[in-house]
Amino acid sequence: MTRRFESTSERSIEFVRMHGTANEFLVLDALCEPVPAGFELSAIARAACDRATGLGADGLLLVEPVDGFAARM
């Protein structure tokens, strides 16, 4: 399921929630659409992964392009 996370600056970023072996992760796909400038990924990870006030997850994964490989996380 694809959802959008909105920051306090009224910008948003699309993510996919995935789970397996009792772990849940929010996955940001930066292969086709890079993360917008100004997004602080560490702050987004803390806020989005918080189970009480955020979306709830064990972590945030960023999939991005890198030379010589299909992608890196």
C-alpha positions as a printed NumPy array, in Angstrom:
array([[  0.   ,   0.   ,   0.   ],
       [  1.428,   3.35 ,  -1.009],
       [  0.869,   6.336,   1.245],
       [  2.187,   9.85 ,   1.605],
       [  3.95 ,  11.332,   4.621],
       [  3.503,  15.074,   5.021],
       [  6.078,  17.214,   6.734],
       [  5.3  ,  20.319,   8.758],
       [  6.371,  22.491,   5.813],
       [  3.372,  21.204,   3.803],
       [  5.509,  19.006,   1.566],
       [  4.916,  15.308,   1.227],
       [  6.802,  12.195,   0.198],
       [  5.446,   8.857,  -0.994],
       [  6.33 ,   5.633,   0.817],
       [  5.36 ,   1.971,   0.897],
       [  4.795,   0.092,   4.139],
       [  6.259,  -3.426,   4.07 ],
       [  6.448,  -6.173,   6.659],
       [  8.062,  -9.541,   7.075],
       [  9.325, -11.773,   9.882],
       [  7.489,  -9.635,  12.465],
       [  9.159,  -6.393,  11.345],
       [  7.549,  -3.408,   9.617],
       [  9.407,  -0.866,   7.519],
       [  8.507,   2.305,   5.7  ],
       [ 10.278,   2.236,   2.326],
       [ 11.006,   5.403,   0.381],
       [ 11.742,   4.725,  -3.291],
       [ 14.159,   7.391,  -4.492],
       [ 15.027,   5.527,  -7.708],
       [ 12.383,   7.271,  -9.81 ],
       [ 11.661,  10.31 ,  -7.673],
       [ 14.445,  11.701,  -5.47 ],
       [ 13.723,  12.824,  -1.927],
       [ 12.926,  16.557,  -2.081],
       [ 15.595,  18.956,  -0.859],
       [ 15.068,  20.023,   2.721],
       [ 13.603,  16.746,   3.952],
       [ 15.492,  15.707,   7.069],
       [ 15.32 ,  11.92 ,   6.807],
       [ 16.405,  11.294,  10.4  ],
       [ 13.609,  13.525,  11.728],
       [ 11.094,  11.92 ,   9.353],
       [ 12.196,   8.447,  10.466],
       [ 11.736,   9.296,  14.153],
       [  8.333,  10.911,  13.608],
       [  6.939,   8.385,  11.129],
       [  8.142,   5.276,  12.988],
       [  6.779,   6.365,  16.377],
       [  3.967,   3.926,  17.154],
       [  2.155,   6.347,  19.479],
       [  2.117,   9.496,  17.342],
       [  3.306,   8.443,  13.882],
       [  2.609,   5.674,  11.406],
       [  4.399,   3.035,  13.443],
       [  7.286,   0.989,  12.049],
       [ 10.594,  -0.571,  13.056],
       [ 12.547,   1.587,  10.645],
       [ 12.685,   3.63 ,   7.484],
       [ 14.517,   2.352,   4.395],
       [ 15.631,   4.65 ,   1.583],
       [ 16.211,   2.958,  -1.783],
       [ 18.317,   5.217,  -3.992],
       [ 20.39 ,   4.943,  -7.16 ],
       [ 24.153,   4.451,  -7.048],
       [ 26.679,   4.105,  -9.861],
       [ 27.599,   0.537, -10.727],
       [ 24.721,  -1.111,  -8.864],
       [ 20.953,  -1.442,  -9.225],
       [ 20.351,   0.472,  -5.978],
       [ 21.472,   0.924,  -2.393],
       [ 19.539,   1.04 ,   0.86 ]])
